[in-house]
């Protein structure tokens, strides 16, 4: 059946007790939940990174366990379930307190599936917002049979757990690479064992370009792989989302770079800036990608892993106001620790072996995610 959220629940918008009153914030009596505590799945909320005192209770919005918290400003539709004890929450979050017999995790999955529709409902392009009234009027399809709800939750929880474990396995393999780096070369910074050299001293750095989008002859039936910064996720690139034509290449600043080129995102939304990729094929890129060309002076695999480990350092060097960017000169001046090439090669070989394991786990993860998405569509679509 299809119902609005206000027909099956009470909705409460959070608030923030005055920061000026220190008595409200001087002890860790009650978890105070902000959007940064809520992840991308269905989080069980038991702890927080901020707390209020019992003295602030009358000034806060507080809910008990088995309440759904949903983000409604900025990152719309992230879901958490209060699963331990009462919590307070800020004005970017709405609480959904069911007053209808429904499995709380089932309703959470319904809302998670409805995330794209909730985002479409947001009434601002700059800072997306779904207000309390909109959320209350938001309609969802639910299966009224409680036993069916329980079975659906059981299946989805098991698959979500597998996805979480497979994701952690990939993270552990990444940690293994970091540990091997330290074991072989020591500390990334302030290393006195080997010399540091600027990237420009080791190899060439170029950037790409974007053919005119309005000219179909630059894009239609293109055969030259073309890479955007959104494709840079500290990953190996074997194929691309888009291709350009030879004509598009000739009439833009795009250039073809060879396999083993290391790419760095100079700017982009969110965490994109300073993300990297390793080319396993010849390709062209847009102007926001710095292309570090292969060279006999440094092992490209070693260089790539070094830049992954240097993500926060490199990202912090961006310049600009509201949206800081990197540029080619910053990339060229970035210093790399340069051990003997034989050790670089040894490390690169180790990374390649670990990556084989990562590819296998990633393939399994992709298949599990596909099953999860298919079942979500079957149950809630």
Backbone torsions as a table, in degrees:
resi	resn	phi	psi	omega
1	UNK	NA	156.5	-179.8
2	UNK	-107.6	127.6	-179.5
3	UNK	-138.5	157.5	171.6
4	UNK	-85.4	155.3	-178.3
5	UNK	-62.5	-31.9	-179.1
6	UNK	-71.4	-17.2	177.6
7	UNK	-77.4	-22.5	-175.0
8	UNK	-120.3	0.8	-176.4
9	UNK	-156.5	163.5	170.2
10	UNK	-98.8	136.0	-178.2
11	UNK	-114.4	130.1	-177.6
12	UNK	-127.5	130.0	175.9
13	UNK	-92.0	136.3	-177.3
14	UNK	-75.7	176.4	175.7
15	UNK	-153.0	176.7	-179.5
16	UNK	-125.2	116.5	174.4
17	UNK	-57.0	148.7	-175.2
18	UNK	-53.8	127.5	177.2
19	UNK	-71.9	-16.3	-178.9
20	UNK	-73.1	-24.3	-179.4
21	UNK	-93.1	102.6	-175.8
22	UNK	-64.0	-25.1	179.4
23	UNK	-65.1	-22.4	178.8
24	UNK	-75.7	-19.3	-170.1
25	UNK	-126.9	15.1	-171.9
26	UNK	-94.3	5.1	176.4
27	UNK	-151.5	161.4	-174.9
28	UNK	-101.7	61.8	-178.2
29	UNK	-83.5	-40.7	-173.8
30	UNK	-132.6	128.8	175.3
31	UNK	-58.5	133.4	175.0
32	UNK	-112.6	113.9	-170.9
33	UNK	-96.3	128.4	172.6
34	UNK	-118.7	165.5	-177.0
35	UNK	-55.8	-29.5	-176.9
36	UNK	-68.5	-10.3	178.1
37	UNK	-85.6	-20.0	-174.2
38	UNK	-97.1	124.0	-176.6
39	UNK	-86.7	-160.3	-172.8
40	UNK	-94.9	-9.2	177.5
41	UNK	-101.5	-132.7	172.5
42	UNK	-116.9	98.3	-175.6
43	UNK	-83.1	138.5	169.0
44	UNK	-87.6	119.8	-174.4
45	UNK	-92.5	112.5	-180.0
46	UNK	-126.0	-25.8	179.6
47	UNK	-135.8	172.3	179.5
48	UNK	-146.5	173.9	174.7
49	UNK	-102.0	7.4	177.7
50	UNK	-151.5	148.3	-176.3
51	UNK	-138.7	157.8	171.6
52	UNK	-120.6	163.3	179.7
53	UNK	-87.5	163.5	175.2
54	UNK	-59.9	-27.7	-179.9
55	UNK	-62.0	-25.0	-178.1
56	UNK	-89.7	0.0	-174.5
57	UNK	-54.0	-42.0	-176.9
58	UNK	-71.9	-14.3	-178.8
59	UNK	-103.2	0.0	-176.1
60	UNK	-116.2	164.3	171.6
61	UNK	-98.0	117.8	-173.9
62	UNK	-122.1	135.7	178.4
63	UNK	-128.3	157.7	-179.2
64	UNK	-92.8	178.6	178.1
65	UNK	-60.0	162.2	-176.2
66	UNK	63.4	34.2	172.1
67	UNK	-113.9	139.6	176.0
68	UNK	-91.1	132.3	171.7
69	UNK	-108.5	133.7	-178.1
70	UNK	-132.8	130.5	-180.0
71	UNK	-75.2	135.2	-174.1
72	UNK	-129.0	6.4	174.7
73	UNK	-133.5	132.4	178.8
74	UNK	81.0	-97.6	178.8
75	UNK	-86.8	91.6	-171.0
76	UNK	-75.4	137.1	166.4
77	UNK	88.6	13.2	174.1
78	UNK	-76.4	140.1	-168.4
79	UNK	-118.5	134.6	171.5
80	UNK	-136.5	151.2	177.3
81	UNK	-118.7	124.5	176.2
82	UNK	-69.5	111.7	-168.4
83	UNK	-118.4	0.4	-176.5
84	UNK	-122.9	-71.9	-178.1
85	UNK	-141.4	176.8	-175.3
86	UNK	-59.5	148.2	177.9
87	UNK	-137.5	158.5	169.5
88	UNK	-106.8	162.0	-175.9
89	UNK	-152.3	155.7	-174.1
90	UNK	-89.5	-178.4	-171.1
91	UNK	-73.9	-6.5	176.4
92	UNK	-85.9	-0.4	-175.4
93	UNK	-125.9	141.1	170.3
94	UNK	-111.3	142.3	174.8
95	UNK	-97.4	138.2	176.0
96	UNK	-115.3	112.3	-176.4
97	UNK	-111.5	102.0	-175.6
98	UNK	-62.1	135.8	171.0
99	UNK	-119.1	23.1	-179.6
100	UNK	-128.8	144.9	-178.7
101	UNK	-68.0	104.5	-178.2
102	UNK	-152.0	143.0	175.9
103	UNK	-68.2	122.8	-172.4
104	UNK	-62.1	-38.4	179.0
105	UNK	-71.8	-32.2	175.6
106	UNK	-61.1	-47.8	178.7
107	UNK	-62.3	-37.0	177.8
108	UNK	-62.3	-42.3	177.7
109	UNK	-65.3	-38.8	176.7
110	UNK	-58.2	-45.1	-179.0
111	UNK	-68.5	-37.9	177.9
112	UNK	-62.8	-42.2	177.2
113	UNK	-64.5	-30.4	-176.3
114	UNK	-85.0	3.1	-176.2
115	UNK	-52.1	-46.0	178.8
116	UNK	-59.6	-38.9	178.7
117	UNK	-69.0	-36.3	177.1
118	UNK	-64.7	-40.2	177.9
119	UNK	-64.7	-37.4	178.8
120	UNK	-67.1	-25.6	-179.2
121	UNK	-77.2	-22.2	-176.3
122	UNK	-55.2	137.0	-169.0
123	UNK	-99.8	17.1	178.8
124	UNK	-147.0	134.2	179.6
125	UNK	-79.0	-26.8	-177.0
126	UNK	-79.7	-59.2	174.4
127	UNK	-123.6	99.5	-177.0
128	UNK	-59.0	135.2	-179.5
129	UNK	-138.2	133.5	167.6
130	UNK	-116.5	114.2	-175.8
131	UNK	-83.8	174.2	-174.9
132	UNK	-59.2	-41.4	-179.5
133	UNK	-65.2	-46.5	178.2
134	UNK	-59.4	-42.7	-179.7
135	UNK	-65.1	-41.3	179.5
136	UNK	-62.7	-36.8	-179.7
137	UNK	-82.8	-7.6	-177.1
138	UNK	-66.6	129.1	-175.6
139	UNK	-99.5	139.1	178.5
140	UNK	-132.2	154.7	175.5
141	UNK	-96.8	128.7	177.9
142	UNK	-130.0	148.1	172.3
143	UNK	-87.3	117.0	-173.7
144	UNK	-72.4	-12.0	-177.2
145	UNK	-79.9	115.2	-175.5
146	UNK	-63.2	-35.6	179.4
147	UNK	-68.0	-38.5	176.5
148	UNK	-64.8	-40.8	177.6
149	UNK	-59.5	-44.9	-178.6
150	UNK	-61.1	-42.8	-179.8
151	UNK	-65.1	-41.9	179.0
152	UNK	-61.9	-45.6	179.2
153	UNK	-61.3	-43.0	-179.4
154	UNK	-59.2	-44.7	-179.7
155	UNK	-66.0	-48.8	-177.2
156	UNK	-66.8	-36.7	178.0
157	UNK	-62.7	-40.1	-179.8
158	UNK	-65.1	-43.1	-179.8
159	UNK	-68.7	-40.6	178.7
160	UNK	-61.6	-35.5	178.1
161	UNK	-67.2	-39.7	177.5
162	UNK	-62.9	-44.3	178.7
163	UNK	-59.9	-43.5	180.0
164	UNK	-62.6	-43.3	-179.6
165	UNK	-67.0	-40.0	179.2
166	UNK	-67.2	-37.9	177.0
167	UNK	-64.1	-41.8	177.9
168	UNK	-64.1	-36.2	179.8
169	UNK	-62.9	-40.7	176.7
170	UNK	-64.7	-41.5	178.5
171	UNK	-62.0	-39.4	179.5
172	UNK	-65.5	-37.4	177.4
173	UNK	-65.9	-37.1	175.2
174	UNK	-63.7	-40.0	178.1
175	UNK	-65.0	-33.0	178.3
176	UNK	-63.6	-39.8	177.6
177	UNK	-64.2	-43.1	178.8
178	UNK	-61.6	-43.2	-179.6
179	UNK	-64.0	-39.6	178.8
180	UNK	-65.0	-37.3	178.0
181	UNK	-60.5	-49.2	-179.3
182	UNK	-62.8	-40.0	179.8
183	UNK	-61.5	-40.4	-176.0
184	UNK	-83.3	-36.9	-168.6
185	UNK	-121.1	-12.8	-178.4
186	UNK	89.3	-160.4	-177.3
187	UNK	-65.0	140.4	180.0
188	UNK	-63.4	-41.1	-178.8
189	UNK	-105.7	156.8	175.9
190	UNK	53.3	41.7	-178.9
191	UNK	-91.6	119.8	-177.3
192	UNK	-96.1	-4.3	-176.6
193	UNK	-75.8	-37.4	-178.5
194	UNK	-128.1	164.0	-179.4
195	UNK	-85.1	156.0	172.8
196	UNK	-103.8	142.5	175.0
197	UNK	-135.7	146.9	175.6
198	UNK	-67.0	149.2	178.4
199	UNK	-57.2	-36.5	-179.6
200	UNK	-65.2	-21.7	176.8
201	UNK	-80.8	-15.6	-174.9
202	UNK	-104.1	-32.1	-175.1
203	UNK	-165.2	179.4	-179.5
204	UNK	-95.2	148.9	177.4
205	UNK	-125.0	125.5	176.3
206	UNK	-130.5	169.5	174.6
207	UNK	-127.1	168.5	-175.1
208	UNK	-102.6	-151.4	-179.3
209	UNK	-164.2	167.7	-178.4
210	UNK	-118.6	115.7	175.0
211	UNK	-60.1	152.5	180.0
212	UNK	-54.2	120.4	-177.5
213	UNK	-65.7	-26.0	-176.3
214	UNK	-77.9	-15.7	-178.5
215	UNK	-95.7	104.0	-175.7
216	UNK	-61.8	-28.4	-177.5
217	UNK	-68.2	-15.0	177.9
218	UNK	-84.9	-14.1	-172.2
219	UNK	-125.9	-39.5	-173.0
220	UNK	-64.1	128.0	-179.6
221	UNK	60.2	29.2	178.5
222	UNK	-66.1	149.2	-179.0
223	UNK	-121.5	-4.7	-178.8
224	UNK	-96.4	113.3	-180.0
225	UNK	-53.7	137.6	-177.5
226	UNK	-132.8	127.1	-169.3
227	UNK	-112.1	136.3	174.7
228	UNK	-105.3	160.9	-179.2
229	UNK	-62.6	-27.6	179.9
230	UNK	-65.4	-14.3	178.9
231	UNK	-89.9	-4.6	-179.5
232	UNK	-92.2	107.1	-176.4
233	UNK	-136.2	40.6	-174.5
234	UNK	55.1	42.9	-172.8
235	UNK	-123.4	166.2	170.0
236	UNK	-88.7	136.7	-179.0
237	UNK	-109.6	115.8	177.5
238	UNK	-103.1	-29.1	179.5
239	UNK	-146.7	167.7	-174.1
240	UNK	-127.9	163.3	178.9
241	UNK	-70.1	-32.8	-175.2
242	UNK	-134.2	159.7	174.9
243	UNK	-133.5	152.0	175.6
244	UNK	-116.1	165.2	179.4
245	UNK	-90.6	167.8	175.2
246	UNK	-59.9	-37.0	178.1
247	UNK	-63.9	-41.0	177.9
248	UNK	-63.8	-36.4	178.0
249	UNK	-65.7	-43.3	-177.3
250	UNK	-68.2	-30.6	-176.0
251	UNK	-103.6	29.9	175.7
252	UNK	-151.2	177.4	177.8
253	UNK	-89.5	9.2	176.9
254	UNK	-65.7	147.4	-179.8
255	UNK	-137.2	151.0	175.1
256	UNK	-87.3	127.3	176.9
257	UNK	-114.1	151.8	-171.8
258	UNK	-82.5	168.8	171.1
259	UNK	-56.3	153.5	-179.1
260	UNK	76.4	8.9	170.4
261	UNK	-75.0	139.6	176.9
262	UNK	-100.6	130.2	-178.6
263	UNK	-107.6	142.6	174.6
264	UNK	-129.0	132.3	174.9
265	UNK	-77.0	117.3	-179.4
266	UNK	-82.0	-26.9	173.3
267	UNK	-156.1	167.4	-176.2
268	UNK	155.8	169.5	-176.3
269	UNK	-76.7	156.1	173.6
270	UNK	60.7	-128.6	-176.3
271	UNK	-91.4	7.6	-173.3
272	UNK	-62.1	-43.8	-176.6
273	UNK	-54.6	126.9	179.9
274	UNK	82.1	0.6	171.1
275	UNK	-70.8	157.2	-172.8
276	UNK	-128.6	173.6	170.2
277	UNK	-156.0	158.9	179.1
278	UNK	-118.9	119.7	-176.6
279	UNK	-77.7	127.6	174.2
280	UNK	-105.9	7.5	-179.6
281	UNK	-149.6	162.6	173.0
282	UNK	-71.1	143.2	-177.7
283	UNK	-162.5	168.1	170.3
284	UNK	-114.8	165.6	-177.7
285	UNK	-136.9	168.2	172.7
286	UNK	-81.9	177.2	-173.4
287	UNK	-72.0	-11.4	-179.3
288	UNK	-88.4	-2.2	178.7
289	UNK	-101.1	127.3	169.0
290	UNK	-88.3	128.2	-177.4
291	UNK	-107.4	112.0	179.6
292	UNK	-96.1	109.3	-170.4
293	UNK	-75.6	152.0	178.0
294	UNK	-61.6	149.3	-179.3
295	UNK	-153.1	151.0	176.8
296	UNK	-73.1	-10.2	-178.2
297	UNK	-79.2	-18.0	-178.2
298	UNK	-155.4	142.7	176.9
299	UNK	-73.3	125.0	-175.4
300	UNK	-62.6	-37.5	178.1
301	UNK	-64.0	-43.9	178.0
302	UNK	-60.7	-46.5	180.0
303	UNK	-59.2	-43.7	-179.3
304	UNK	-60.7	-49.1	-179.4
305	UNK	-64.5	-35.9	177.4
306	UNK	-60.8	-41.6	-179.6
307	UNK	-70.5	-34.2	175.0
308	UNK	-62.0	-45.4	178.9
309	UNK	-66.3	-23.5	-177.4
310	UNK	-97.4	14.7	-173.6
311	UNK	-49.6	-53.8	-174.8
312	UNK	-68.2	-37.3	178.4
313	UNK	-63.6	-49.7	-179.2
314	UNK	-64.9	-43.3	-179.4
315	UNK	-59.5	-37.4	-176.8
316	UNK	-68.7	-14.8	-177.2
317	UNK	-86.8	0.2	179.7
318	UNK	-61.9	150.3	179.6
319	UNK	-119.8	152.6	178.6
320	UNK	130.5	174.2	-176.0
321	UNK	-90.6	-97.9	-175.2
322	UNK	-64.8	-35.5	179.0
323	UNK	-130.8	87.9	-178.9
324	UNK	-62.0	142.0	179.9
325	UNK	-127.8	153.2	166.4
326	UNK	-85.5	165.5	173.3
327	UNK	-141.8	173.8	-175.5
328	UNK	-59.9	-36.8	-177.8
329	UNK	-67.4	-39.2	177.5
330	UNK	-62.2	-42.7	179.2
331	UNK	-63.0	-46.8	-177.9
332	UNK	-61.3	-34.7	-177.0
333	UNK	-85.8	-5.5	-178.4
334	UNK	-70.0	132.5	-174.6
335	UNK	-92.9	139.0	-179.3
336	UNK	-117.5	136.3	172.8
337	UNK	-71.1	128.9	-173.5
338	UNK	-120.2	90.3	173.1
339	UNK	-78.2	174.6	178.0
340	UNK	-54.8	144.7	-175.6
341	UNK	-60.1	-30.0	179.0
342	UNK	-63.8	-39.0	177.7
343	UNK	-72.1	-37.2	174.9
344	UNK	-58.3	-45.6	-179.5
345	UNK	-63.6	-40.0	178.7
346	UNK	-61.8	-44.9	178.3
347	UNK	-63.9	-41.9	179.7
348	UNK	-60.9	-40.4	178.0
349	UNK	-63.3	-40.0	177.2
350	UNK	-62.0	-44.5	-180.0
351	UNK	-60.8	-42.3	-180.0
352	UNK	-61.7	-39.0	177.9
353	UNK	-66.4	-43.1	177.9
354	UNK	-63.7	-39.5	-179.5
355	UNK	-63.1	-30.1	176.7
356	UNK	-63.3	-40.4	176.3
357	UNK	-66.6	-40.7	179.5
358	UNK	-62.0	-40.5	179.9
359	UNK	-61.3	-42.6	180.0
360	UNK	-64.3	-44.2	179.6
361	UNK	-67.0	-41.1	-179.8
362	UNK	-62.7	-39.5	178.0
363	UNK	-61.8	-44.2	177.8
364	UNK	-63.9	-40.7	178.1
365	UNK	-62.3	-43.5	179.3
366	UNK	-60.3	-40.8	179.8
367	UNK	-68.1	-39.8	178.0
368	UNK	-66.1	-41.2	178.6
369	UNK	-63.4	-38.7	178.9
370	UNK	-63.1	-42.4	176.9
371	UNK	-62.9	-44.9	179.3
372	UNK	-58.8	-48.2	-179.6
373	UNK	-62.4	-39.4	-180.0
374	UNK	-64.2	-43.2	179.7
375	UNK	-69.3	-38.5	176.0
376	UNK	-57.8	-42.4	179.5
377	UNK	-66.0	-41.9	-179.2
378	UNK	-64.4	-43.2	-175.2
379	UNK	-78.3	-35.2	-169.1
380	UNK	-120.9	-8.3	-175.7
381	UNK	-76.4	NA	NA
